[in-house]
Amino acid sequence: MTKMIFVNLPVADLNVSMTFYAALGFTNNPQFTDETAACMVWSETINVMLLTHDKWRTFTNRPIPPSTSSEVMLAISCDSRAAVDVMNEAAAANGGTADINPVQDYGWMYDRNLADPDGHVWEAMWMDMEAANDSAAQ
């Protein structure tokens, strides 16, 4: 079996969150979706499980942090600098927040951070691996 990651996120409104992630380019996998959870697919190996608060509480009794705090920043790669910009624009237009941290542009790497409607932080990033390798070699 190919190694995969399923990022589990508690969400206040499942439909709002599904719409938000679809606008960013994720697709829904109905096999793992019902009225309490939705599987949103980024790639063949990366999935985000959106869980209602009640569903979340069946997995842990740890408190759900407020939307103003951050425990992790989830970085996902995009195909181009323009795709990073499109993702941030989609976040802002669909209930999220674009550029919650300063834009980082190193020439060979470019990233912008966004938050979903529940405050979960994502780093949309693009990297020119050849230029990154050349930079490391110097």
Secondary structure, 3 states (H helix, E strand, C coil): CCCCEEEEEEECCHHHHHHHHHHHCCEEEHHHCCCCEEEEECCCCEEEEEEEHHHHCCCCCCCCCCCCCCCCEEEEECCCHHHHHHHHHHHHHCCCEECCCCCEECCCEEEEEEECCCCCEEEEEEECHHHHHHHHHC
